[in-house]
Amino acid sequence: MRLHPSRRRPLRRSRGVSLLELLVVLAIIAVLVGMAAAGYTRFVAFTAENRAVANIHTIATAQVAHHALRGRFGSFEQLIDQLELFSGLERDVAGRGGSEVISDGRYDYSLRFDAEAAGYTLDADPKPAYAGRYRRFRLRMRDTATGRHFGTVLASPPMNASPPDSAYQPLNP
């Protein structure tokens, strides 16, 4: 055994990293990557849901403005053409059974009018690829006798099938 001349202690040879140390480091990195991926997925869902709620509020505001100008609620086509709104949304989304539908890529917004067009129901349903992860939203707007418009945004938990009306609860801001 060689000794260091100034300290009179044995010299250690560097042997590198052991396999166990390498596995521990890789396990720690895997856990961190897993936590980051889960956080990113939650962030994307949160952002999409907030955008859906913001779009619902924008559509409701446009409906109030259209009602003030025309005395009735308007279709998406009327809101887009007359008020020049929602230019970034995809129009004429197929497959929604008679409802008028526009889409932002993650959510489809369908508009159904009551008889006499005294109110409407606006649904924001996630596209099928996101249905099991994103909540569904609904707004029912009514024109009251006082001229005020009343509506509450409701949310249902994520589910693949269309939820029953009882699944929708008021959205907590």
N, C-alpha and C positions, 0 to 999 in steps of 0.2 A: 504494500500500500504506500502510495506516495503522499508526502505531507507538503503542505504549502510552506514555503521557506519562512515567511514572516509570522505565521500563526501556529505552526506545528500541529495543524489539524488535517485530517484526511480530506482530500479533494473529492467532491461528488461529481460524478459524470451525469450529464443531463440525458435522461432516457426518453424524453418526449411525454406525450399524453397517453395515459392508460385507456384501455377500451371502456372501462367503467366510467371514467371521467367524461369521455366523449358521449356515452349513452345518456348520462345525467344532463349534460348540456343540451343534447338533442331533445330530450324529454321536456326540458324547461322551455325551449324554443317552440315545440309543438303546442304546449299548453298556452303560451302567449299568442301564437297565431290563431288557435281555436277561439280564444276569448276575443281577439280583435275581429275575427270573421263574424262571430255572433253579434257583437256590438254594431258592426257595419250593417248586418242584415236588419237589426232593429232600427237603426238610423234610417235606412232606405224606406222601410215600412212606415215609420213615423212621418217622414217627409212626404211620402205619397198620400197618406191620410190627411195631413194638414193641408196639402194642396187641394185635395178633394173638398174639404170643408170650406176652404177659401173660394173655390169655384162655385160651391153651392151658394155662399153669401153673395158672390158677384152676380150670379144668375137671379137670385131673389131681388137684389137691388135693381137689376135691369128690368125685372118684371114689375116692380113698383113704379119705376119711371115710365115704362110702356103703358101701365094702367093709368097713370096720371095724364099721359098724352092722348090715349085712345079710348079710355073708359073700359078696358078689358085687358085680360092677361094675353100675352103673345106667345106664339110658337118660337122655337129656336130660330127658324128661318126669319121670322119677323124681327126678332131681337138682333140677329146677325146683320140683316140687310138694312133695317131702319135705324138701329142704334149703333151699328158698326162695331159689334162686340164679338168676342170669342174667335177672332181670326186665327188663333193658333191651334184651335181644336179641330179634330177630324170630324167632318160632317157625314151624314147618311150612313151610319154604321148599320150593317145588315144584321138580320137575325133576331130582332127584338119584338116581334109580334105586334105590329101596328103602332107601337110607341115611337115617338120621335126621339132619336138618340144622337148624341155627339160624344166624342171620346177625347181624352187627353193622353192616351197611350197605356195608362194603367187602370183607369176608371172609365166606365160608360155611364153617361148621364142621360136618363130617360125622363121625359116630361109627359104627364098624363093630365088631361083637363077633366074637371067635374062637369056634370050636365049644366048647361047654361054658362059654362066657363066662369063660374063665380069663385073658382079656386083651382088649384092644381096640386099635383104631387110630383115632386122631383126626387128621383132615386139616383144615388151614386153607387153603382155596383162595380166591384173590382173585376177585371178581365178574368176569364177562367183560370189562367195560369197563376193568378194571385189570390183567388177566392178563399183558399184555406188559410191564408196568412193575413189578409187585410180586412178591416171592418167594412160593413156596408152602412151607408148613410141615407137618410130620408128627410125630406122637408115637405110638410103639407101647409100650403099657404091658402088662406081664406080672405075674401074681401068682406069686411063686416059692414053693418048698416051705417056705422059712423064714418066710413071711408078709410078706416085704418086697416092695415094688413097684418094678420097675425099668423105666425108660423114658428115652429120650434124644430131645430135640427135634432134628429134622433139617430142613434147608432145601434147596430147589432154586432154581436161578436163575429169573428171570422168563421165562416162555414161555407162548404162547397155548394150546397143547395140554397135556394131562395128561402130566407128565414120567414117564419110566420110573423104576423103583425105584432104579436106579443113579445117577440124577441127584441124589438126596437125599444130602446130606453133613451131618455133625454141625454144629450151629449153634455158632459161637464166641460166647460171651457178651461 
